[in-house]
């Protein structure tokens, strides 16, 4: 696999995991028991899919186009 392709996919998956944790708090289950935990994860997945669909339908990107500290420093030196 191409390193550049791998880095892009890794970045995308990290963003998805961060969104799941930030929106639904999926790191910790609220309930005890496998069936309740699975149900909670399924509801979380549905909620995330609805958020992504809403963003796609309305043309709002989910990413915030982050600029690294090094890139900001480079831009300030160039000005």
N, C-alpha and C positions, 0 to 999 in steps of 0.2 A: 504494500500500500504506500502511496505517495505521502511523504511527511507533511506537505502542505495541506493535503486533503484530510489527513488524520487530525491535524491541529484545528482545522475548521470544524470538523465533526465534534471534536472534544469540546470546543468552545460552545457549540450549539447545545450539546447535552448538559453542560454545566449551567447554562442559562435556564434550561428547562427545570433542572433540579432546584435551582435557586428560586424560580418562580413558584414551584410546588411548595417549597418550604415557607416562602414569604406569604403566599396567599392562603394556604390551607393549614400550615403548621404540621405538615405530614411527618416530621421526624418522630413525634411521639403520638401514639394512639391514645384516644380518650377512653377507650373501652378495653375491657379484658376479654380475652377469648378470640380465637381465630376467626370465627364467622363474623363477629361484630367488627373486628379490625379490617377484614376484607371488604365488608360493606362500607366502612368509612373510607377506605382507599378508592373504592369504586365511585362513591359520591364525590370525592376530591378530584378524581380524573374527569368526571362529567363537568364539574365546575370549571376546571382549567380549560377543557375543550370549549365550553361556552364562552369563556373570556377570550380565548384565541379566535373563535368564530366571530364574535362581536368586533374585535379589533380588525379582523380581515375584511368583514363586510363594510365597516365604516372607514377603512383606509388608514387606520392609526397603527403605526408600527409599535411592536411591543418592546423592542430594544431602545435604549436611550442614547445610542451612538457615543459610547464612552470614549474619552480622550485620556490617554495615559499621562502621567506626570512628566515623563520624558518628552512626549510629543508637545505638551504645553510649554515646556522649557524651550524646546527647539523653536516653536512659533514665536515666543517672546523675544528670543535672540535674533530672529530673522527680521523683526519689525524695527 
